[in-house]
């Protein structure tokens, strides 16, 4: 911000006047107001006040101002200093995003390892509580260990959802929790009632899976629309700023440059906003009113700050070519950094799908086969029927745990890849479908470990 205004010919005092009116930068705005008060009320020299900021304590802002003052007082190239600091800030931001990807990788690796551990625990508990493949008497305890096993996956997923909260943060607002509950709870309550009333007991797992899918459909669609708008806006802002800079180089007036750049129809969901900007400029509306229009359409900080700075540059001097070119380069660099981060995070969705799908299928397959073998080894018909009923009940309980686990895993994948829990609903739908297919395949006895043992 300071760099762009400085390249437009603004001095320190004028720059702080501009920053004072920028609500998008609350912390810097607060410091700017303090500096301006000392200058206007106490009559202090702007450079002296700026130098005092660092004396209050170590801070990035204080160090920046100290260097800024030194460049001015020494007669150095102030713009070059500011551009150097800006480049350094971008390098730090890029490294921070790469570090974020490494953190996500570590968290995903841990989560996937826990999935494998849970699978092993499932198998061990099933083998010891059913007699396994040996026909040995099942382990008897006061509380059936299966209930601990059923609660384990959702609890672990909940823990990882909490851990993911601070790792990757989204620029997009979460879907309103009250609306998610309003759309999702009725279906889940209805499914729960059908299951407990045993209206169609053979399809309990499919009923629950269907209810979980229905509960995720509306937030998935709603967030996808927001997410696509964010991507289109990010791309459009960079293109618009570049078009404005290039048109300005050709000598076109600044307002005409903006109108020409925003009249295009290839901005996707951002077309409405972009075309609205051009229309309002042609109608003679002020740049401040146009910015308020943009602010109502998006909360993306990067989009808002880009247009805010663009309008400030235009309103303060018509738009210096070098300043507009720098602004366009900044927008393009940030866009490339964000796109690179998304590309690096995408594979983790596929890895999550594969492992959750495989562990769900393998868990249910092994448990169904082991309990089936134990039942088959029983000679007494009455006991055999009892064991079969217990086996079916156990399979249903584990199936419920698998479906809930798939639903929560989707939210986890959404959070780590986009920074928003709401993005995970579409992943939840896919994982639940995969789990339901696994349940259907196993119940149809297409695969069985029992066939290996004859």
N, C-alpha and C positions, 0 to 999 in steps of 0.2 A: 504494500500500500504506500509506504513512505517512498520507496524507490520509484514507483510509477508517477506519483505526484511531483517528485523531485525532478524527474526527467521532463516534466511538463513546465518546469521553470519556477515551481513554488519554493519559497523559503521555509525554514523550520516553523516560524509562527503561523504562516498560512496553512501549512500541513496540519498542525494541531487544531486549527479552527475547523478544518474539514473532518478530522477524526472525531472531534467533539460531537458531531451530528450523526455519527455512524453507530447505530444501535447494534449492528451485527458484530461489533468488536467491543463488548462490554468492559473487559479488563483494560484494554489499551485506551478506550474512551475515558475511563475513570482517571487514568494517569494523565491523559491529555487535559482533562478539566482541572486537575490539580496544578499542572504546569501553567495553564492559562490564567488561573486565579492569581498565582504569584506574579505573573507578568503584568496583568491588567490592574490588579488591586495594589500590589506592593511595588510595582514599577521596576521589578528586577529584569536584568538582561536575559533574553531567551536562552542563550548559550550557557550562562551560569546556572540557570534553573535546570536545564537538561543535564548538566554535569553533576548536579547535586543528587539526581535520581540514583546514581550508582552508589553514592555514599550512604544511602539508607540501608543498603544490604545487597548481597549478591543476587542478581537476577539477569536473565537474558535480555530483557528490555533495557535495563540500566547499562549493561555492557554495550548494547547496540547504540544507545544514545551517546555514550562516552566516546565511542569510535567515530560517530557522526560529528560530534563537536570537534574532535581532534582533526578530522579531515577538513572541516571548515576553517578552523583557526590556523592550520598549517598551510592553507592555500592549496591543498591537494585536490585531486579529482574526486569530488564528492559523489557524483553519479557512479563512477567506477567502483568506489567503496561500497555503495549501496547495492550495486548489482552483484558484487562479490559476496556480500552477506546474504543476498537473496539466493544465489547459487548454492552457497553453503547450507542454507535452510532447506533447500530442495533435496540436497544430498542426504541430510539428516532424516528428512521425511521419507525418502526412498528406502534408506537403511532401516528405518523403524518399521516400514511395511514388510520388508523382507524378514525382519526379526519376528514380526507378528505371524508370518507364515511358518516360521520355525516353531513357534509356540503352539500353533495349531497342529502341526505335525506331531509334536511330542504328546499333546493331549489326545489326538486321534489314536496314536500308537498305544497309549495306555488304555484307552477305551476298548480298542479291539482286543488287546491282551486280556482284559477283564471278561470280554465276551467268551473267549476260549476257556478261561478259568471257570466261568459259569457253566459252560457245556460239560467240562470234566466233573464238576460238582453234581450236576444233574445226573450224569451217568452213574457216579459212585453211589449217590443216595438211592437211585432207583435199583441198582444192583443189590444193595444191602437191605433194602426194605421189601424187596419182592422175591428174594432168593436167587436173583440173577439167572445165569445159564446153568448153574450147578445143581439147582434143586434144593439147596440148603434152606433151612428154616429162615424166614425173614427176621431181620433185627427188630426187636420189640422195644419201644420207648414210650414214655408217658405222653409225649406230644409227637405226632407224625412229622418227621423231618421234612416231608414234602412241602409243608406249609412255609417253612423257612426258605426253602429253595424257590418257591413261587414268589415270595416277597422280595427276594434278593435282586433280581434284574431291575424291577421298577425303582427300587431304592438307589441302586448304583447309577442308573440312568439319571435319576433326579439329582444325584450328587454331581455328575458330570455336567448336567445342564447348569447347575449353579457355578461350577468352575469355569464354564465357557462364558459366563456373563461378562467378565472383565477383559476377555482376550480380544475379541473382534467386535467393534461397535459399528452399527449401521447409520447411514445418513438418512434412512427412511424410518418414519415413525412406525411403532408397532400397531397392529390392529387392536382396536379397543377391546379389552378383556371382557367387558360386560356384553358386548355384541357377540363375541365368540361364544360365551356361555349361553346367551339367549338363543343362538342358532344351533348349538351343539348338544346342550343338556337334554332337551325333550326327546331326541332320538335315543340317547344313551339310557335315559330313564325307561323309555318304552322297551328297549332291548333287554334291560335288566329285569323288568317285570315279566316279559315273555319267558326268559330263562328260568326265573324262580318259580313261575307258575307251571313250568314244564309243558307249555302248550304244544311245542314241536321240539322235543328234547334232542332229536337226532341232528338238529341244525343249530344248536345253541352257539357254537363257535362262529358259524357264518352270520348269524344274527348280530352277534357282538361286533364282528369285523365290519359288517355293513354299517352298523351304527357309528363306529369310529370313523369310517370313511365319510359318511354323511356329515359328521360333526366337523370334519376338516375341509370339506368342499368349499364352503362359502369363504372362510378366511384365506384359503389357498388362492382362489380366484381374485379376491379383493387385493391381496398382497402382490400377486403377480402383475396386476394392473399398475400398482404403485411402483413396483420394481422396474417394469419396462419403461414407465414414464421417467424414472430417475436415470436409466441408461440413455434414453433418447435425449433427455435434457442435457446430460453430461456431454454427449457427442455434439448436440446442436450448439451448445454454448461455445465450444471450441471452434466449430466451423463458422459460426456467426462472427466471432471476434477476429478470426483470420480473414474472412471476407471483408469486414469493415477496414482492417488494416491495409489490405491490398488495394481496396477501392480508394482509400484515402491517399495512398501513394500516387494514384492516377490523377489526383487533384479534385476528386468529387467532394462535395460538402459533407461534414460529419453526419448530419441528420439524414441526408440522402444515402449515405453509406449504410446506415443502420436500416433504413427502409428497404433498400435493395437486398441486404443480407437476410432480413427476416421475412421477406415475401416468398421465399422458397417453400415448396410443398413436400420436401423429403426429410422432414424432421420427425417423422413418426408421431408418437403421442404428444410431442412437444409442439406440433404444428399450431395448435390452438393458441398457445402462448406466444409463439414467434409471430404468427400472423396478426395477433392482437396488438403486438408492439408496433408493427408497421402501420396498422390501421389507425391507432391512436396518435402516432406521430403525424400522419397525414391529416388528421382532424385538428391538429394544433394543440393537443394536450401537452402539459408540462412533463418534463422528464421525471420529476418527483411523483406525479400521479401515475405515470407508466410503471415506475419502480414499485409502487404500492400494489399495482395490478399483478406484477410478477410475484410479489411477496405473498399474495393471496393464493396463487396457483401452486407454489412450491415452497418447501421449508429447507431445501438443500442449501447449505451454507455456501458451498463453492459456486453454485449458480448465482445466488443472490449477490455475493461479493463481486463476482465478475461484472455483472450488469451495473451494480452500484458504482464501481470504480469507472466503468465505461462512461456512465452518465455524468459522473463528476468531472472527468477529463473533458468531455464535450461541452458541458455547461461552463467550464472555467477557462476556456480558451480555444475551443473549436476542435481540439484533438490533435496533439502533436503526433507526427507520423511515427517517430521512434518510440513514443510512449505506447501507442496503439499496437505496434509490432511487439513490444515487450509484453504487453498484457496478453496478446494472442499466444505468444510463446509460453507464458506461464500456464495458461489454461490448457494448452496442448500437453505440456509436460505433466501436469497433475492428472489429466485424463489418461495418459500413457502409464503412469505409475499405478493408478487404480485398476486399469485394464490388466496390467501385468499381474497385479495381486489376485484379481479374480481368476485369471488363467492358471495361476499356480495353485489355487485352492480347489478348482474344479475336480481334479482327480480324486480328492478325498471323498467326494460324494459317491463316485463309482466304487471306490474301495469299501466304503461303508455299506453300500447296497449289497455288494458281493458277500462280505463277511457276515452281515446280519442275516441275509438270505440263507447262506450256507449253514450257519450255526443254528438257525431256526429249524431248517429241514433236518439237519443231522441230529439235533437234540430230540425232536419228536420221533424221528425214525428209530433211533437207538432205544429210547424209552419204550416206545410201542412194541418193539421187537423183544426187548428183555422181559417186559411184563407178559407178552404173548407166550414166550418160551416157558416162563414159570407156570402159566396157566395150563399149557399143553402137557407139562410133566405130571400134573395132578391126575390121578386115576379115578378118584371119587367124583361122580358126575355132579353131585350137589355142591361140593367144594369148588369144583371146576367152574360152575356157573357163578358162584359167589366171587371167585377170583376174577372172572371175566367182567363182572359188574364193577368190581373195585378198579380193575385195569382201565375200563372205559371212563370211570369217574376221574381217575388220576390223569388220564390223557386229556380230559376236558379241562381240568384245572391248569395243567401245564400249557395247554393251548391258549387259555385266557391270558396266562402270564406272558406267553410269546407275543400275542396280539398287542397287549399293553406295552410290552417292551419295544415292539416295532414302531408303535405310535410315538413313544418318547424318543426313540432313536432318530426318527425323522426330524423332530424338533431340534435335537442336538446337531445333526448334520446341517440344518438350515442356519443355526446360530453361528457355527464355526466358519461357514463358507460365505455368508452374506452379512453377518453381524446382527441378524434379526431372528428371534424365535418364530415370528410369523411366517418367515420364508420356509420353515420346516414342515408346514402342513402338507405341501405338495409331496415332499419326500415321505411323510407319514403315510399318505394314501398309497404310494407305490410299494412301500415296505409291508403294509398290511395286506395288499393284494398278493405279494410274494408269499407271505406267511399263510394266507388262506389257500393258495395253490399247494403249498407244502402239506397243509393239513388234509386237503382233498386227495392228494396223491398217496399219502400214508394211510388214510382211512380206506382207500380203495385197494390196499394191499398190493400195489404194483411193486413196491420195494419192501423187503423185510430181511433183517439180519438173521432171522430164524432159518431162512433157507440155506444159509451157509453151514449151519450145524445140522442140517437134515431134519 
